[in-house]
Amino acid sequence: MTTQIFDATLFRGKVALLTGAATGIGAGIAKAFADLGANLVLQDINLAELEKRAKELERPGQTVAIIGGDLSIAGTAGSVFDQALALHDRIDILVNNAGRSWSVTTDSITVERTDELMELNFNSVLWLSKRFIAHVREHGKGGSIVQVASTAGITGFQRRAVYCATKFGVIGLSKVLALDHARDNVRVNSILPHVVDTDMFRTVASPEDAARWKAEIPMGRFARVEDVANLAIFLCSPAATYLTGGLYPVDGGAMTGSFGG
């Protein structure tokens, strides 16, 4: 059975809704699902980039649809789910990946930026998960949610007070949803990337910072987008049907303990 699970037909006939799918981790997860037969509904604020990504992910016999919208604005999450349901009668997989981070000292925290980050990183995850669970309970076929959280959801990072709070919140929310809906055949798991080698990371991190952070990772390298995508695929596959409420760091051992003296 196991040797037959991961082939190009793994998700044939399934529909996956992914947020923040235009670039980086989201784009990598979208590609993995496309390669394994899924029909995709992709959301991102960057519609131009999302259109390019959709063209790259077109596969014979599969569909790729795109939805724009800014999930940091209240109400957008519900609209995204409505649009997804207008495209497909059934959604089988939800990947809440959209999010952002910013560095802030305590005395510089503002209501406006905090509300924006809370709406994007936490509220959109809550509302999309709620809608998905109601949908799955209605059609009765089960479903899987993957939250792309962060190692910042299990430990603190300097000058990331608001960001860490949102990710701790997502993890707590996901554990409760997993408990509440295990018998509805809804599985909810969280992926916790640490530092992922994306275009965005290479833009914002200085070479000195990157070298210092890499030295603190036991495996000696940053995560690749594929490392995160492979875990998302596994958690939504038949190989993971007994897994729910889990936290899965993609960190090269960084959360295991002190390393390098």
Protein Blocks (a to p, Z undefined) as FASTA:
>chain_A
ZZmmmccklmgoiacddehklgmjllmmmmmmmmnopacddddfblmlmmmmmmmmpceh
iacdddedjfkbghklmmmmmmmmmmpmbdfbdcdfbccdddddfklpcfklmmmmmmmm
mmmmmmmmmmmmmmmmmnonopaddddfbfklmbccehilmmmmmmmmmmmmmmmmmmmm
mmnopacdddddfbdcdfklmmmpcfklmmmmmmmpmnlpacdfklmmmmmmmmmmmklm
mgghiacddeehmmnpcehZZ
